[in-house]
Amino acid sequence: MLLEQTWRWFGANDRITLRDAREAGATGIVTALHEMPPGEVWPVRAIRERQDVVRAAKLEWTVVESLDVTERIKMRAPGWQRDVESFAQSVRNLAECGIRTVAYNWMPLFSWMRTHLHEPAPKGGFTTRFDATAFAAFDLYMLKRKGAEEEWGEEAVVAAHAYLEQLSPAEAETLRETILAGLPGGHHRLTLHETAEMLCGYEGISLQDLRGTLAEFLEHIVPVAEECGVRLCIHPDDPPRPLLGLPRIASTAEDLRWILARHDGNANSLTFCTGALGVRADNDLRAMVAEFAPRIGFLHLRSTEREPGLVASMESFFEAAHLEGDADLIGIAVEIMREKHRRELNGDERSLPFRADHGQELLNDRERGSAPGYPAVGRLRGLAELRGAFTMAERWMTKVERECRIP
């Protein structure tokens, strides 16, 4: 089994180029047809054109991230069946072009959440951050979501008000814009009014309801993926807590067990993200990798560091350097090498793509510009560190096998 080094690229407008990716040591590209609106079929011609661009840089497009699942599907709102069929046809078209790893997520409304995009990092440079108190200030006093006060509790309400009071008008605007911007590479920057309207669409949807829509989606899509030889890899929630009163269903080991139990086989797999899952102290990442390794189709390797905060129900954190913070990526590298060994013994030659997910802005990254969390130098450093971790783990495994004769 090959551990494939990949690099996320947001297309022609990405200031970090394919040449940068190749010089960083990547061989595979993780991208999407970002220009295609959610719910539309990805045409074979457009996929091949993007492949040609990537191949011209002596790289290969091997992972799709993300083929969007529309909010209509998650809510089972009118038009959801058409969107499911469009997703299925896109999977068929990607398989026809030889792309057989598709990452998606089931996070309602916002596919990631940060409150700060250029926060000073402890050892220099800049990083992204989620401040639970700042997010509470947005929810309570900017969005003014109905029922938010009861959910946050008195202590958080008071802390959020004090936080907002000390912001300048420009800082408050930056906070609002950062939250509403959503996922890098996403299709639409929401307004406060649009956010409130979409929250109304989710009103009354429980965790069990959201699980139900995912189960129904998988009933439709997994047979298509199996027929095409595609691994559908669900991404965990980021952060792994309910936001804006919306449930999240891919935050814990129990959640992932439930998802994988819907369908056996590689077509229903995981994008295992150590950064998203590692935000929760009750997620034992190394144990989770060991448990779920046979069903991991794609790896996001990064580390976050939890910070003390005033909101007890939700963690504050920042993106740490890859081999620092709360995620034990060295131990995780060992578990991944164990899985590599197991797959090779079973004759499984399919590659396992991984990427140095996110990165701190280092050296001239800030001046150069990039999608938030996706700088050149910071990710190059992370990929180099992970490459070293895997090399160490592989040599250690070889030594153990030789000395102890572990089969």
C-alpha positions as CSV (number, residue, x, y, z in Angstrom):
1,M,0.0,0.0,0.0
2,L,1.3,3.4,-0.9
3,L,0.9,6.4,1.5
4,E,0.2,9.0,-1.1
5,Q,1.3,12.6,-0.3
6,T,-1.4,15.0,-1.4
7,W,-1.9,18.7,-1.5
8,R,-5.1,20.7,-1.5
9,W,-5.5,23.1,-4.4
10,F,-8.4,25.5,-5.0
11,G,-8.0,25.9,-8.7
12,A,-6.7,28.6,-11.1
13,N,-7.4,31.4,-8.6
14,D,-5.4,29.7,-5.8
15,R,-2.3,31.8,-5.1
16,I,-0.5,28.6,-4.0
17,T,0.3,26.9,-7.3
18,L,0.5,23.4,-8.6
19,R,4.3,24.0,-8.9
20,D,4.4,24.8,-5.2
21,A,2.6,21.5,-4.5
22,R,5.1,19.5,-6.5
23,E,8.1,21.2,-5.0
24,A,6.7,20.5,-1.5
25,G,6.9,16.8,-2.4
26,A,3.2,16.0,-3.1
27,T,2.3,13.7,-5.9
28,G,-1.5,13.8,-5.7
29,I,-3.8,16.8,-5.8
30,V,-6.9,17.2,-3.7
31,T,-9.4,19.6,-5.4
32,A,-12.9,20.1,-6.7
33,L,-14.8,21.8,-9.4
34,H,-15.3,24.8,-7.1
35,E,-17.1,26.7,-9.9
36,M,-19.9,24.2,-10.0
37,P,-22.9,25.2,-7.8
38,P,-24.0,22.6,-5.2
39,G,-26.6,20.2,-6.6
40,E,-25.4,20.4,-10.1
41,V,-23.8,17.4,-12.0
42,W,-20.1,17.6,-12.6
43,P,-19.7,17.0,-16.4
44,V,-17.1,14.5,-17.6
45,R,-15.6,17.2,-19.9
46,A,-15.0,19.6,-17.0
47,I,-13.4,16.9,-14.9
48,R,-11.1,15.9,-17.7
49,E,-10.1,19.6,-18.3
50,R,-9.2,19.9,-14.7
51,Q,-7.2,16.7,-14.8
52,D,-5.3,18.0,-17.8
53,V,-4.3,21.1,-15.9
54,V,-3.1,19.0,-13.0
55,R,-1.2,16.6,-15.2
56,A,0.5,19.4,-17.0
57,A,2.1,20.2,-13.7
58,K,3.3,16.5,-13.5
59,L,0.8,15.7,-10.7
60,E,-2.4,13.7,-10.6
61,W,-5.9,14.6,-9.3
62,T,-6.6,11.7,-7.0
63,V,-9.0,13.0,-4.3
64,V,-12.2,15.1,-4.6
65,E,-12.8,17.5,-1.7
66,S,-15.5,18.4,-1.6
67,L,-18.4,17.2,-3.7
68,D,-20.9,19.2,-1.9
69,V,-24.0,17.7,-0.3
70,T,-26.7,20.4,-0.5
71,E,-28.6,21.7,2.5
72,R,-31.8,20.4,0.8
73,I,-30.5,16.9,1.1
74,K,-29.6,17.3,4.8
75,M,-33.0,18.8,5.6
76,R,-34.9,16.6,3.1
77,A,-36.3,19.8,1.7
78,P,-38.2,20.0,-1.7
79,G,-35.7,19.1,-4.5
80,W,-33.5,16.8,-2.4
81,Q,-34.1,13.8,-4.6
82,R,-32.8,15.6,-7.6
83,D,-29.8,16.7,-5.7
84,V,-29.1,13.1,-4.6
85,E,-29.3,11.9,-8.2
86,S,-26.9,14.8,-9.3
87,F,-24.5,13.7,-6.6
88,A,-24.7,10.1,-7.8
89,Q,-24.1,11.1,-11.4
90,S,-21.1,13.2,-10.4
91,V,-19.7,10.1,-8.7
92,R,-20.2,8.1,-11.9
93,N,-18.5,10.8,-13.9
94,L,-15.6,11.0,-11.6
95,A,-15.1,7.2,-11.6
96,E,-15.2,7.3,-15.5
97,C,-12.3,9.7,-15.3
98,G,-10.4,7.5,-12.8
99,I,-10.9,9.5,-9.6
100,R,-12.1,7.2,-6.9
101,T,-11.8,9.0,-3.6
102,V,-14.5,11.5,-2.8
103,A,-14.6,13.4,0.5
104,Y,-17.8,15.0,1.7
105,N,-19.3,16.2,5.0
106,W,-22.6,16.3,6.8
107,M,-22.2,19.5,8.7
108,P,-25.4,21.6,8.5
109,L,-25.0,25.2,7.2
110,F,-21.3,25.8,7.9
111,S,-18.7,23.2,6.9
112,W,-16.1,24.6,9.3
113,M,-16.0,27.4,11.8
114,R,-13.2,29.8,12.8
115,T,-13.5,33.2,14.5
116,H,-9.9,34.4,13.7
117,L,-8.0,33.7,10.4
118,H,-4.7,35.4,11.1
119,E,-4.0,35.0,14.9
120,P,-0.4,35.3,16.1
121,A,1.0,31.8,16.7
122,P,2.9,31.1,20.0
123,K,6.2,30.6,18.2
124,G,5.8,33.2,15.5
125,G,3.8,33.3,12.3
126,F,0.0,33.3,12.2
127,T,-2.7,30.7,12.6
128,T,-6.4,30.2,12.5
129,R,-8.4,30.1,15.8
130,F,-11.8,29.3,17.2
131,D,-12.7,31.4,20.3
132,A,-15.9,30.1,21.8
133,T,-16.6,33.4,23.6
134,A,-16.2,35.3,20.3
135,F,-18.5,32.8,18.6
136,A,-21.1,33.2,21.4
137,A,-20.9,37.0,20.9
138,F,-21.7,36.5,17.2
139,D,-24.6,34.1,17.9
140,L,-26.1,36.2,20.7
141,Y,-25.6,39.8,19.7
142,M,-25.0,39.8,15.9
143,L,-27.2,37.0,14.6
144,K,-29.5,37.3,17.6
145,R,-30.6,33.7,17.2
146,K,-33.9,32.8,19.0
147,G,-33.2,30.6,22.0
148,A,-29.4,31.3,22.0
149,E,-29.4,32.7,25.5
150,E,-30.9,29.6,27.1
151,E,-28.4,27.4,25.2
152,W,-25.3,29.3,26.1
153,G,-26.2,30.0,29.7
154,E,-25.8,33.1,31.9
155,E,-22.1,32.9,32.3
156,A,-21.4,32.7,28.6
157,V,-23.9,35.4,27.8
158,V,-22.2,37.8,30.2
159,A,-18.7,36.9,28.9
160,A,-19.8,37.3,25.3
161,H,-21.3,40.7,25.9
162,A,-18.0,41.9,27.6
163,Y,-16.0,40.5,24.7
164,L,-18.1,42.3,22.1
165,E,-17.9,45.6,24.1
166,Q,-14.1,45.7,23.9
167,L,-14.0,45.2,20.1
168,S,-13.7,48.2,17.8
169,P,-16.3,48.5,15.0
170,A,-13.7,47.2,12.5
171,E,-12.8,44.3,14.8
172,A,-16.5,43.4,15.2
173,E,-17.0,43.6,11.4
174,T,-14.0,41.3,10.9
175,L,-15.5,38.8,13.3
176,R,-18.8,38.8,11.5
177,E,-17.3,38.5,8.1
178,T,-14.9,35.7,9.2
179,I,-17.8,33.6,10.6
180,L,-20.1,34.2,7.6
181,A,-17.4,33.4,5.0
182,G,-17.5,29.7,5.7
183,L,-15.3,27.1,4.3
184,P,-12.3,28.1,2.0
185,G,-13.2,27.3,-1.5
186,G,-16.9,27.4,-0.7
187,H,-19.5,28.7,-3.1
188,H,-21.3,31.4,-1.1
189,R,-20.6,33.9,1.6
190,L,-23.8,34.2,3.7
191,T,-25.3,37.3,5.1
192,L,-26.8,37.5,8.6
193,H,-30.3,37.5,7.0
194,E,-29.5,34.4,4.8
195,T,-28.1,32.6,7.8
196,A,-31.2,33.3,9.9
197,E,-33.4,32.1,7.0
198,M,-31.5,28.9,6.6
199,L,-31.6,28.3,10.4
200,C,-35.4,28.5,10.1
201,G,-35.2,25.7,7.5
202,Y,-33.5,23.5,10.0
203,E,-35.9,24.4,12.8
204,G,-37.1,21.3,14.6
205,I,-34.4,19.0,13.1
206,S,-32.9,16.8,15.8
207,L,-29.8,14.8,15.9
208,Q,-31.8,11.7,15.0
209,D,-33.4,13.5,12.1
210,L,-30.0,14.5,10.7
211,R,-28.8,10.9,11.2
212,G,-31.9,9.8,9.3
213,T,-31.2,12.0,6.3
214,L,-27.6,10.7,6.2
215,A,-28.8,7.1,6.3
216,E,-31.2,7.7,3.5
217,F,-28.5,9.5,1.4
218,L,-26.2,6.5,1.9
219,E,-28.9,4.1,0.9
220,H,-29.0,5.9,-2.5
221,I,-25.3,6.7,-3.0
222,V,-23.4,3.7,-1.6
223,P,-24.6,1.2,-4.2
224,V,-23.5,3.7,-6.9
225,A,-20.1,4.1,-5.3
226,E,-19.7,0.3,-4.9
227,E,-20.5,-0.2,-8.6
228,C,-18.0,2.4,-9.6
229,G,-15.2,1.4,-7.1
230,V,-15.4,4.8,-5.4
231,R,-14.6,5.4,-1.7
232,L,-17.0,8.0,-0.2
233,C,-15.2,9.4,2.8
234,I,-17.2,11.5,5.3
235,H,-15.3,14.2,7.1
236,P,-15.8,14.8,10.9
237,D,-17.5,17.9,12.2
238,D,-15.2,21.0,12.6
239,P,-15.4,21.8,15.4
240,P,-17.0,18.7,16.8
241,R,-19.8,20.4,18.7
242,P,-23.3,21.6,17.9
243,L,-23.3,25.1,16.5
244,L,-26.1,27.7,16.3
245,G,-28.5,25.2,17.8
246,L,-27.8,22.7,15.0
247,P,-27.0,19.1,15.7
248,R,-23.7,17.5,14.5
249,I,-23.4,13.8,13.9
250,A,-19.8,13.1,13.1
251,S,-18.0,14.2,16.2
252,T,-17.1,11.2,18.3
253,A,-16.1,7.6,18.0
254,E,-19.7,6.5,18.7
255,D,-20.8,8.8,15.8
256,L,-18.3,7.2,13.4
257,R,-19.3,3.7,14.5
258,W,-22.9,4.5,13.7
259,I,-22.1,5.9,10.3
260,L,-19.9,3.0,9.3
261,A,-22.5,0.5,10.5
262,R,-25.0,1.8,7.9
263,H,-23.1,0.0,5.2
264,D,-20.1,-2.3,5.2
265,G,-17.3,-2.0,2.7
266,N,-15.0,0.6,1.3
267,A,-17.7,2.6,-0.4
268,N,-18.7,3.9,3.0
269,S,-15.5,5.2,4.5
270,L,-13.9,8.0,6.6
271,T,-11.9,11.1,6.0
272,F,-10.1,10.8,9.3
273,C,-9.2,14.4,10.4
274,T,-7.0,14.5,13.5
275,G,-7.5,18.3,13.7
276,A,-11.3,18.2,13.8
277,L,-11.7,15.2,16.1
278,G,-8.7,16.2,18.3
279,V,-10.5,19.4,19.5
280,R,-12.4,17.2,21.9
281,A,-10.4,15.9,24.8
282,D,-12.6,12.9,25.1
283,N,-11.6,11.7,21.6
284,D,-8.6,9.3,21.9
285,L,-7.2,9.9,18.4
286,R,-4.7,7.0,18.4
287,A,-7.3,4.5,19.7
288,M,-9.7,5.8,17.0
289,V,-7.2,5.4,14.2
290,A,-6.5,1.8,15.4
291,E,-10.2,1.0,15.5
292,F,-11.3,2.6,12.3
293,A,-8.1,2.1,10.2
294,P,-9.6,-0.5,7.8
295,R,-12.3,2.0,6.9
296,I,-10.2,5.1,6.5
297,G,-10.0,6.2,2.9
298,F,-8.4,9.6,3.3
299,L,-6.3,11.2,6.0
300,H,-6.2,14.8,7.2
301,L,-3.3,15.2,9.5
302,R,-3.0,18.3,11.6
303,S,-3.0,19.3,15.3
304,T,-5.0,21.7,17.3
305,E,-4.3,23.0,20.8
306,R,-7.2,23.6,23.2
307,E,-7.2,26.9,25.2
308,P,-8.8,27.7,28.5
309,G,-12.0,29.6,27.9
310,L,-15.1,31.0,29.6
311,V,-17.5,28.7,27.8
312,A,-17.6,25.3,29.5
313,S,-19.7,23.6,26.8
314,M,-17.5,24.4,23.8
315,E,-13.7,24.3,23.4
316,S,-11.6,27.3,22.2
317,F,-8.6,26.2,20.2
318,F,-6.0,27.2,17.6
319,E,-4.2,25.4,14.8
320,A,-0.9,24.2,16.2
321,A,2.2,23.1,14.3
322,H,1.7,19.6,13.0
323,L,3.9,17.8,15.6
324,E,2.8,20.0,18.5
325,G,-0.5,20.7,20.1
326,D,-2.9,18.0,21.5
327,A,-2.8,15.5,18.6
328,D,-0.1,12.8,19.0
329,L,0.7,12.6,15.3
330,I,3.8,10.4,16.0
331,G,1.7,7.8,17.7
332,I,-0.9,8.1,15.0
333,A,1.8,7.6,12.3
334,V,2.7,4.3,14.0
335,E,-0.9,3.2,13.9
336,I,-1.2,4.1,10.2
337,M,1.9,2.1,9.5
338,R,0.4,-0.9,11.2
339,E,-2.6,-0.5,8.9
340,K,-0.3,-0.2,5.9
341,H,1.4,-3.5,7.0
342,R,-2.0,-5.2,7.4
343,R,-3.3,-4.1,4.0
344,E,-0.1,-5.3,2.3
345,L,-0.4,-8.7,3.9
346,N,-4.0,-8.9,2.6
347,G,-2.9,-7.9,-0.9
348,D,-4.5,-4.5,-0.8
349,E,-2.4,-2.4,-3.1
350,R,-4.8,0.6,-3.2
351,S,-3.1,3.9,-2.1
352,L,-4.1,5.7,1.1
353,P,-3.9,9.5,0.4
354,F,-3.0,11.9,3.2
355,R,-2.4,15.5,3.3
356,A,-0.8,18.0,5.7
357,D,-4.1,19.6,6.6
358,H,-3.9,23.3,7.1
359,G,-0.8,25.1,8.2
360,Q,0.5,28.1,10.0
361,E,1.5,31.2,8.0
362,L,5.3,31.3,8.2
363,L,8.1,33.3,6.6
364,N,6.5,35.1,3.6
365,D,3.2,33.3,3.6
366,R,1.3,36.3,4.9
367,E,2.5,38.6,2.2
368,R,1.9,36.0,-0.5
369,G,-1.7,35.3,0.5
370,S,-3.6,32.1,0.3
371,A,-7.0,30.6,1.3
372,P,-7.3,30.8,5.1
373,G,-5.4,27.8,6.7
374,Y,-3.8,26.8,3.4
375,P,-0.4,28.7,3.1
376,A,2.6,27.4,1.1
377,V,5.4,27.4,3.6
378,G,3.3,26.3,6.6
379,R,2.0,23.3,4.7
380,L,5.4,22.5,3.2
381,R,6.7,22.3,6.8
382,G,3.8,20.1,7.9
383,L,4.2,17.7,5.0
384,A,8.0,17.4,5.6
385,E,7.4,16.7,9.3
386,L,4.8,14.1,8.5
387,R,7.0,12.5,5.9
388,G,9.7,12.2,8.6
389,A,7.2,10.7,11.1
390,F,6.1,8.0,8.6
391,T,9.7,7.2,7.7
392,M,10.5,6.8,11.4
393,A,7.3,4.7,12.0
394,E,8.0,2.4,9.1
395,R,11.6,1.8,10.2
396,W,10.5,1.1,13.7
397,M,7.8,-1.4,12.5
398,T,10.4,-3.1,10.3
399,K,12.8,-3.4,13.3
400,V,10.0,-4.8,15.5
401,E,9.0,-7.4,12.9
402,R,12.6,-8.5,12.4
403,E,13.4,-8.8,16.1
404,C,10.1,-10.1,17.3
405,R,8.9,-11.9,14.2
406,I,5.5,-10.3,14.3
407,P,3.5,-11.6,11.4
